[in-house]
Amino acid sequence: MTTTPATSAIGPDFNTPVEKRYFEDYVPGESHRYGSITVTEADILRFAAEFDPQSIHTDPVAAEQGPFEGLIASGWHTASVMMRLYADHYVSSIASLASPGIDELRWTRPVRPGDSLSIRTTVRAARPSRSKPDRGLVHTAVEVLNQRDETVLTLTAMNLLRRRDAA
């Protein structure tokens, strides 16, 4: 995979760099875009061989006859690319405590060899914890987009983050 430098915001970024972000920096309604990672045929074949050995992901010749008329990345591969961009650019390395999960994961369009993927994040909600005042919960809408700005994956991420006031 080919990645861009870790500081690659596409458009406006947070006022606080990712290595200094706390719960308070995630403001509902704010949207940011980061990327990109280019997915190669070799990447698709390598990931699928290890984690999702279906012919649409592992066999370019058989994939031509399949429902997508060509090789496509596993949805889990696409989710892994999303996670790399999310971890590098969006979620704080100093304040992240854990994630209780994701909601509404959807693969909306196939990812093909040569596609360059980026993410767009939109803070949907951020609320301090009622039981643990040193942290808060952030809900983020995440879209993975290809080089044509077509959405290929959507999900809602949840992250527990330390509060600056409690740090």
C-alpha positions, 0 to 999 in steps of 0.5 A: 500500500502507498500512504501519504504522510501522517499529517495529510489533512485534505482541507481544514483540520482540527485546531489541535494536532492528533498527538495533543487531542483530547475529548474537548477537541471533538466538536459535534458537526465538525468534519475532516478529511484525511488520506490517502492509501492506494490499494494495489492488486498485490495488496488485495491478493495478500490480504485475501489470501490470509483473511478472506479467501474468496475467489472475488478477492484471490483469483483475478481470472475467476473474479472476471466471471464473478458478480463484480466483473473483476478483482475487488478488495475484501470489505475487511481489507477496506475497513482495515485501510479505514482504521489505519487512516483513522488511527493516524489522523483522527483518534488521539494517541494520548487520550484514546482509552478504547472503543466500545464498538461500531454501528452501521458498517456498510460496504457501498461500492467495491474497491478495485486495484489502483483505488486511492482511499481517504476518509471523511470524519464527522463528529456526530455527538460528544458527551462526557461520561456520567459515571467517569468524569475523566472521560467522554464518548465521541460518536463519529460518522466515517466515510471511506471515499475513493479517488472519484469521491465515491463512498465505498464504506460507511460506519459510525465509530464510538471512542472513549477519550480522556478529558483534558480537564481530567488529564 
